[in-house]
Amino acid sequence: MAEIASSPSGAQPGSVPRVLFNACLVLFVLTLLYFPAAWFSHAWIYDAKSLPSPTDFVNVWAAGKLTLEGHAVQAWDWEVQKQVEIAVLGQDFDGYFAWHYPPPFLFVAAVLAQFPYVTAFVGWALGSLVLYALAMRAIVGGGFGVMLAIAFPGTFDNLAVGQNGFLTAALIGATLYLIPARPVLAGICLGFLTYKPQYGLLFPLILVASGRWRVFLSAGVTAIALALASAIAFGVESWVAFFHWMPMISKAVLSEGTGSWLRLQSVFAMVRCLGGNEQLAWAVQGTAIGLVAIMVAAMWRSKARYEMKAAALAAGTLLCSPYVYMYDLAVLAIPVAYLVRIGCRDGFRSYEPHALAFVLALLASYPFLQIPVGLAATLVVFALVLARVKASWRGSWSSAPGFASASA
């Protein structure tokens, strides 16, 4: 485990500030205690009637079941999907757990559906948690990375409902960690991220702006290979079904606000929460995307440290997506990990440990407040990154003509 700083601010290099360590320790212990207790009290995966609870993971298992039975195209049909979900849960439920992922993710769903539902749930939750924790450990560079990964409030949300935030965070974290030394492998990780296309808005722009052509080409080849493999395995009709049902998903979530705007943690949703109409929300979201893209691209073309570039891209990715739920905020752990990495190496600024502890507290407060604290937390992290590199904005642009060098 990383050394704990003796001073309140934890300014000295090589140590984790006490306030940050203690915040992580509390959340780490609570997470490890909650889920075993919830399992034995039938508050997790099973309900009080000993039936599987209706949660997000059921759409993955149901889609995999339809795929194994040769009906992959029907996974996107809300009514058909719900009937399979009711059958496996043994009970009805309000609303829908719709399948809205691109066809390549059916490979994962089909593997999971070969196991009993509860086994698949636990295997998926813990298996993807391990990938995420490994990425965090690689970035932070020690045992504190694993503690931070488990303590981060996004862990609770993903374990609770069996969502895929761990996988998203692991792929983004692995991509950013591997770019300097293993660009081809980094591109492969990025190509797999196309299962969540809303998180791919910034990456192509940044890779081109910074001249990371090997990463760009590797990601493109991987994405194309996955698309072709899924078309061969599940039929071209699976892609037709995906694009046919996407407008319905978009209408339900982004136009009608099914499930409350307060659940979404995006700039778009914040405008809707404050009473703005859909057109205004898209205008503000578009403006945010433009501003974030300009800042992050400029940073990647500057001489700022790579850790800060990586942190800015990870945090900016969340700000650019209009479709962000609390479980997606496992991704926010990646820029936090980079901030901890550089703080442990060079020393933390006096306000950083308290700000990072505040981010953890904000995210942990969501079950009680039920307001878009996730967006606020993301903005705080992005601001911390900008504060770290403000000197780079004063004339540290890359001197090379044209595209910047691909060196870190």
Secondary structure, 3 states (H helix, E strand, C coil): CCCECCCCCCCCCCCECHHHHHHHHHHHHHHHHHHHHHHHCCCCCECCCCCECCCCHHHHHHHHHHHHCCCHHHHHCHHHHHHHHHHHHCCCCCCCCCCCCCHHHHHHHHHHCCCCHHHHHHHHHHHHHHHHHHHHHHHHCCHHHHHHHHHCHHHHHHHHHCCCHHHHHHHHHHHHHHCCCCHHHHHHHHHHHHHCHHHCCHHHHHHHHCCCHHHHHHHHHHHHHHHHHHHHHHCHHHHHHHHHHHHHHHHHHHHCCCCCHHHCCCHHHHHHHCCCCHHHHHHHHHHHHHHHHHHHHHHHHECCCHHHHHHHHHHHHHHHCCCCCHHHHHHHHHHHHHHHHHHHHHCCCCCHHHHHHHHHHHHHCHHHHCCCHHHHHHHHHHHHHHHHCHHHHHCCECCCCCCCCCCC
